[in-house]
Amino acid sequence: MNKEQDNERQETHPLFPSGEWEGFYTYATGPGADRHDMHLMLNFKDNLVTGSGGDDVGSFSWKGSYNKEQLECKMTKRYSTHSVFYKGQADENGIWGLWEMEWLKGGFHIWPKASSQNEEAEELAVVEEIMVQKEYLVFPKEIKSPKEIKK
């Protein structure tokens, strides 16, 4: 299979874009949990997700599955020393859910890095549009007082 055919098989669902992703995991759940950053590359194709990345534990690989109808994703994150099982739901904010090992569990949230770049691009487009719409008002060099106009 050539590269063009392979690209045609890439997932087209907007909640499962292949490419650079970022996010975090926590050792607890809830708003007060400390976040540990993750950076990863994910490939979504034919209901399978694969990829690799890194975090404060080390480098890892991803392998799992996703379901476009139920918007669910199940993945295993494999380090050289151990594996972690992730199960999450996808929405417009990325994939979020719980991870677990034999003796430990916590929460996670990942999202396509392009979405933060898109927000920056949208903000820049708004600024550029404002600059394009900027109008210059022309004022006469001399403004006469009402008394001078009556003369």
N, C-alpha and C positions, 0 to 999 in steps of 0.2 A: 504494500500500500504506500502510495506516495504521500508527501506532506499535505498536498492540497486535499486529497481524499480524507486524510486524518483530521484536518481542520473542519471539514464538513460534518464530521461525526461529533465534534465538540458540543457540549450541552448548550442549548439556546435559552433555557429557562432563566429569567432575570435574577432569581434568587440563588442560582448555582453557577456563577461565572468562574471560569478557569482563570488563573493568574495569581497575582500577589495578594495575600491576605494578611491581616494583622489582628491582634486582640490580646486577650489575657486569660489566665486561669487563676483561681483562688483556692486556698486550702479550707475555706469555710464558705458558707453562703450568706447572702444578705448584703446590704449597702456598706457595712463597716468592714468587710473583708479586704485584706491586702491583695492588690493586683500584681500578678507576675506576667510581664509582657511576653508575647509570642509573635514571631514573624514567620510566615510560611508561604509556600507556593503550593497551590492546589490545582488539580486537574479533574474536572467533572466530565464524565463521558459514559454513556450507556449504563446509567444508574450505579456506576462505580466511581469512587473518589480515591485518588492517590496523590502523593506529594511528599514534601520534606520541609524542614524548618529548623528553628532553634529557639531556645528560651534560656532562662537562668539555670536550668538543670543540664542542658547540653543540646547537641544536635539530635534530630529525630526524623523518622519517616512516618507518613500517614498512609493508611489503607482502610477502606471501608465501603459503605454503600449509602445511597440517598434515594428518597422516594419523592417524586414531584407532586404526586396527588396528596399525600399526607404531610408533605413539607418536613420530612424527618431525615435525619442524618445520623448514621452510626459509624464510628471510626475507631481504629486502634492506633495509638501513638506509640511508636517503638523507639526506645533509646537503646544504646548498646548494652545496658544493664537490666532494663525492665520495660514492661509495657503498661499502658494506661488505656482503659476503655472510655470512649466519649459517646454520649447519646444526646442529641439536641434537636430542636425545632428551628426551622428557617422562617424568617420573615423579612420585611424590608430593611431591618436593622442588622441582618447577618444571621449567624447560627449561634444559638445559646442553649445551655443545658447543664448537665452534670457529667463529671468524669469520676471514675472509680478504679481503685486497685483493691487487692485483697484486704489491705489493712487501713486504707485511707480513701477519702472522697472529698469532692469540692465542686465548685461551679466553673463555668467558662463562658466566654462570649468572643466570637471571631467575626470579622466582616471583611469584605473586599477592600483592599487598600485604595482601589480606584474610586470608591465612593467618597472618601475624604478628599481625593484629588478633584473629583467632580464638583464637590461643594466649593473648593477654592476657585475652580474654573468658572462656576456660576457667579460667584462674588465678583471675580474679575470682569466677567461679561457685563454685569450690572454697572460696574464702575465705568467700563468703556462706553456703554450705552449712554450713561449720564454725560460723559465727556463729549460724545457725538452730538447729543441733544442740546448742549450748552449753546445758548444764543448770546450774541453780543448786542447790547442796546446802544444806539447811536444818539448821543446828546449833542446839542449845538455847543459850539465853543464858548459862545457868550450867552449867558442867560440874562435876559432883561427883566427888570422888576416890572410889576404891573403898571407903575407910573410911566415908565419908558414906553411901554406898549401902547398906551392911550395917546401918546403924542403923535 
